Amino acid sequence: MSVKVKLNRNPIQVYSDKFMKPVYFTPGPSELFYTVPDHLKKGLREHIFSINHRSSRFREIVAETKSNLTELFQLPDGYRMAFVSSASEVWERIVLNLVEENAGFIVNGYFSERFANIAEQWGRNTERYDVNHGTCADIDKIQFSDGVEVIGITHNETSTGATHPLDEIYKLRDKYPDSLIAVDIVSSAPVYDIDFDKIDTAYFSVQKGFGLPAGLGVWIYNQRCLDKTLEMEKRGVMTGSYHKLSRLTEQIDHDQTASTPNMMGIYLLGKVAGDMLEKGIDMIRRESRYKAALTYEAFEKNPHMDTFVKEQNYRSQTTMVASLEKSKEWIAQLEGKGIIVGNGYGLYKELQIRIANFPTHSKEQFERLSDELLKLD
Ligand SMILES: *Cc1c(COP(=O)(O)O)cnc(C)c1O
């Protein structure tokens, strides 16, 4: 007798094959990293989510997560990371802690725009460099004022599937040596190999490439960021309270957090980063290129769809976006086969599908997805 089917009140979970496990190709929240269930069980068994967050046991967990992420990202000396609630929180923290007056933002989609809006809402002078959705900025053409304290750029625009080539992002440092370069790596980490020496701060949420339950943001920053905020504080500028950068730093330097943190998230993140190291980040990157290529090939081969991002060089490996005729119908059709893809973002809601290609997704899952994409007509 199958009790499971009886309890299924969510129509999304009724598949043509009712024993089929759905795969979430949605760009966040997404499919959980495949080791998460085991780590969760172990965490429960060991009471990790009940222990005191100031205990030495929990500090060891924080230290392990820091260490595994430092290795995974190959963070240079002098870069730190703080644990906050989300990437959205980091947008606001960057504005409060690192921008006294002027900031510049490269806007090529909804997420990059939101960062600029937050700076505006806090009354900062905001310079925007806008390019069309589905494209990226040519850094040589940007003309921010010399006094911009922070330049915000989104590596992978999850709303459009456009990725700034890293060499373009690195040009910002040469062009604006006095500005802090802030890079949104929410939906590209840890798949792309970023040279952190060429940027000052980056941030991500865990429900995208790391395949964890949402509710944890990681803010990576260097000494330049810390110096800047300390200098502002010295002059009496209000940079925030419990989560201001100086306080986050004091705490994290002792493997502590400023408030009772998302202990489950920090624990799972350290474990999953460890699993990724064990698998090998190079292998993850190779597989990612293969899975992306399969998907773009399907977009091109199916006469009813098209890749939204025209320029090859800007096409994302981690969120592939297709323009198509019948997005709603096709999303439902795929869902019936246990393939959950994302709809379009904002204006494109019913005109596109978005497919996440994160480290948890296997080559076999992508081969199946690609077959099903080719069948849509
Ligand atoms: C999802 C996303 C965010 C926001 O993440 P939250 O966890 O919702 O704060 C920011 N930037 C990009 C590029 C994203 O994909």
The ligand as an SDF file (V2000), in Angstrom:
LIG
                    3D

 15 15  0  0  0  0  0  0  0  0999 V2000
   18.8450   34.9950   -6.2170 C   0  0  0  0  0  0  0  0  0  0  0  0
   19.7320   36.1410   -6.4970 C   0  0  0  0  0  0  0  0  0  0  0  0
   19.8980   37.1960   -5.5800 C   0  0  0  0  0  0  0  0  0  0  0  0
   19.0890   37.2980   -4.3090 C   0  0  0  0  0  0  0  0  0  0  0  0
   19.3320   36.2560   -3.4430 O   0  0  0  0  0  0  0  0  0  0  0  0
   18.4740   36.1870   -2.0640 P   0  0  0  0  0  0  0  0  0  0  0  0
   18.9510   34.9460   -1.4250 O   0  0  0  0  0  0  0  0  0  0  0  0
   17.0310   36.1320   -2.4750 O   0  0  0  0  0  0  0  0  0  0  0  0
   18.7660   37.4100   -1.3130 O   0  0  0  0  0  0  0  0  0  0  0  0
   20.7730   38.1870   -5.9030 C   0  0  0  0  0  0  0  0  0  0  0  0
   21.4720   38.1870   -7.0440 N   0  0  0  0  0  0  0  0  0  0  0  0
   21.3370   37.1950   -7.9480 C   0  0  0  0  0  0  0  0  0  0  0  0
   22.1400   37.2520   -9.2120 C   0  0  0  0  0  0  0  0  0  0  0  0
   20.4780   36.1370   -7.7010 C   0  0  0  0  0  0  0  0  0  0  0  0
   20.3490   35.1490   -8.6010 O   0  0  0  0  0  0  0  0  0  0  0  0
  1  2  1  0
  2  3  1  0
  2 14  2  0
  3  4  1  0
  3 10  2  0
  4  5  1  0
  5  6  1  0
  6  7  2  0
  6  8  1  0
  6  9  1  0
 10 11  1  0
 11 12  2  0
 12 13  1  0
 12 14  1  0
 14 15  1  0
M  END
$$$$
